[in-house]
Amino acid sequence: MNAVDRVVAALARAGVDPEIREFPEGTRTAPEAAAAVGCEVGQICKSLVFRVGDDPLLVVASGANRVDEARFGAAKADAGFVRATTGFAIGGVPPVGHAQPIDTVIDEDLLRYDVVWAAAGTPRAVFAIAPSALVAASGGRVARVSPGT
């Protein structure tokens, strides 16, 4: 099963039937993804993997935000750790379908939108999802992720 198929299967288990959109030019960064799909940068879900001690933490942040690592006692994970814990390469990490269960935090700012866009397993594939469905499918908890109070 390829990376996109793993994401589609995980979403299907959560009751979501996504439409995967592929962009040959890539959607590796939030601005690239927003330009490709025609939405605000804030509607792009950046799936960022951090280390909290030896454990992974996935933060699904709004493309407009920077993650405050100190808020979570986290450090950015290297590419090897990301692939080993998620089963996906940096640039295509989705919010679901990981190689192992991962503690997940969903940026509260994503809930301002009717639809957000997340990586579907590769740097070229994305899918649209309602933020409430994203929270449910990922099993994540909603929290502030950017610096400030």
C-alpha positions in Angstrom: 0.0 0.0 0.0 1.5 3.3 -1.0 1.6 6.5 1.2 -1.6 8.1 -0.2 -3.5 4.8 0.1 -2.5 4.5 3.8 -3.9 8.0 4.4 -7.1 7.3 2.5 -7.6 4.0 4.5 -7.0 5.8 7.8 -9.5 8.5 6.9 -12.0 5.9 5.7 -11.8 4.2 9.1 -12.7 7.5 10.6 -15.7 7.9 8.3 -14.1 10.5 6.0 -14.1 10.0 2.2 -11.4 12.4 1.0 -10.8 13.7 -2.5 -7.0 13.5 -3.0 -5.6 16.3 -5.1 -2.2 15.8 -6.7 0.1 18.8 -7.7 3.2 17.8 -9.7 4.8 21.1 -8.7 4.6 20.1 -5.1 2.9 21.4 -1.9 5.9 21.0 0.4 5.5 24.4 2.1 2.4 26.1 3.4 2.6 29.0 0.8 3.1 26.4 -2.1 0.2 24.4 -0.9 -2.1 27.5 -0.5 -1.2 28.7 -4.0 -1.8 25.3 -5.5 -5.2 24.7 -3.9 -6.3 28.4 -4.0 -6.9 29.0 -0.3 -5.4 31.1 2.5 -2.1 30.1 4.0 -3.9 29.7 7.3 -6.1 26.9 5.9 -3.0 24.7 5.3 -2.3 22.1 7.9 1.4 21.9 8.6 2.0 18.4 10.2 5.2 18.9 12.2 6.8 16.1 14.2 8.7 16.9 17.4 10.4 14.9 20.1 9.3 15.1 23.7 12.1 13.0 25.3 12.0 9.8 23.3 8.4 10.2 22.3 7.0 11.7 19.1 4.5 14.6 19.2 2.6 15.6 16.0 1.5 19.2 15.9 -0.9 20.0 13.1 -0.5 23.8 12.8 -2.1 26.4 10.7 0.2 27.3 7.8 0.1 30.9 9.1 1.5 30.0 12.5 4.9 29.2 14.0 4.9 26.4 16.6 6.1 27.4 20.1 8.2 24.2 20.8 8.7 25.3 24.5 4.9 25.2 25.0 5.1 21.4 24.6 8.6 20.8 26.0 9.5 19.6 22.5 12.4 19.7 20.0 12.1 19.4 16.3 12.6 15.9 15.1 15.1 14.9 12.4 14.1 13.3 9.1 15.0 9.8 10.3 12.9 10.0 13.4 10.0 11.5 11.4 10.0 8.6 8.9 10.5 5.9 11.6 7.6 7.2 13.8 5.1 8.2 11.1 6.1 6.1 8.1 6.1 9.3 5.9 8.8 11.7 4.8 9.0 15.3 5.8 7.0 17.4 3.4 4.2 14.8 3.1 3.4 13.9 6.7 -0.4 13.6 7.0 -2.4 14.1 10.2 -3.5 10.4 10.1 -2.3 7.0 9.0 1.0 6.8 10.9 3.2 3.8 11.5 2.4 4.0 15.2 0.0 6.0 17.5 1.3 9.5 17.9 0.2 12.1 20.5 -1.4 14.8 18.3 -2.2 18.4 18.9 -4.4 20.4 16.5 -3.9 24.1 16.2 -7.0 25.9 17.6 -6.6 28.5 14.8 -7.5 25.8 12.2 -11.0 25.7 13.7 -11.8 29.2 12.3 -12.1 27.8 8.8 -14.9 25.7 7.2 -12.3 23.7 5.3 -8.6 23.1 5.8 -6.1 21.3 3.6 -3.7 18.6 4.8 -0.9 16.5 3.3 -2.0 13.1 2.0 1.2 11.2 2.4 3.5 12.8 -0.2 4.8 16.3 -0.9 2.5 16.4 -3.9 -0.8 15.2 -2.5 -3.3 17.0 -0.3 -6.9 16.6 0.8 -9.6 19.0 2.1 -11.3 18.3 5.4 -13.6 20.1 7.9 -11.5 21.0 11.0 -14.0 19.1 13.3 -13.5 16.0 11.2 -9.7 16.5 11.3 -9.8 16.5 15.1 -12.0 13.4 15.2 -10.0 11.5 12.6 -6.6 12.3 14.1 -7.7 11.7 17.7 -5.9 15.0 18.5 -6.5 17.5 21.2 -7.1 21.2 20.2 -4.7 23.7 21.7 -2.9 26.9 21.1 0.4 26.1 19.3 1.8 29.5 18.5 3.7 31.8 20.9 1.8 34.1 23.2 -0.9 33.6 25.8 
